């Protein structure tokens, strides 16, 4: 068997397969399907300082080869996570990572600082696709300056592995990646959802209550793969690839494009065991091609 061990910052993972925030709950929801400790890491659902009710219904819609969502970061807040969720997941034998979201730099910092105090949470994933309420709702991650500003502030209070999740809804994603690298990000993960919409032709109105929402699933894979390839050439820190991965072949494509690790997302809803199938597929691929380590897959395309 090949050595699938993967390193992201100070994080050591059993393999390069992670589960994407918002698609895997807190991990416990999938424990009936397989041994979740076999995963390289689990990124739990987005967590904010204050509880959030999320957007009004309807806020999810199926689309050809994908889905739209406008859930709106519904969660019970970081204090609830620390009090109720952390005790239940702290002893799972894999890396439990918290996706941190906010609406101001102060709220990002506050949330990250509280998570930093949790011994068994070795990393956070900073979601900078959130709207900055102080700047009229413009997402932090759509310009290098605001992306750098929030990462710089969080880095000052967070000493563990810091992953920054990038938005694809930009002109040049490599500019954002380099900006957060310069401010101390240990890795970047991409892509977050693309902005899309759907219309009910009989009702003659948008399907989602928010009109637009995040598009994910197999339909976004070619865009995600291209952005991962571009970003991996532009930065020195590890790149975590996600976006439409639904098979081990998809995962290997991302590794060939320069990703160090990958995340399974929307396809978890279709096949709850897809991440395990991908781990086994990557291992078999390495054996067939004579790769001793998963890191040998990466190519300079």
Beta strands, then each sheet from edge to edge (+ up, - down):
strand 1: 6-8
strand 2: 11-13
strand 3: 17-19
strand 4: 41-47
strand 5: 60-63
strand 6: 66-69
strand 7: 95-100
strand 8: 123-127
strand 9: 131-132
strand 10: 138-139
strand 11: 161-165
strand 12: 187-190
strand 13: 194-197
strand 14: 199-200
strand 15: 205-206
strand 16: 212-216
strand 17: 238-242
strand 18: 261-264
sheet 1: 1+ 2-
sheet 2: 3+ 4+ 7+ 8+ 11+ 12+ 17+ 18+ 3+
sheet 3: 5+ 6- 16+ 13-
sheet 4: 9+ 10-
sheet 5: 14+ 15-
end
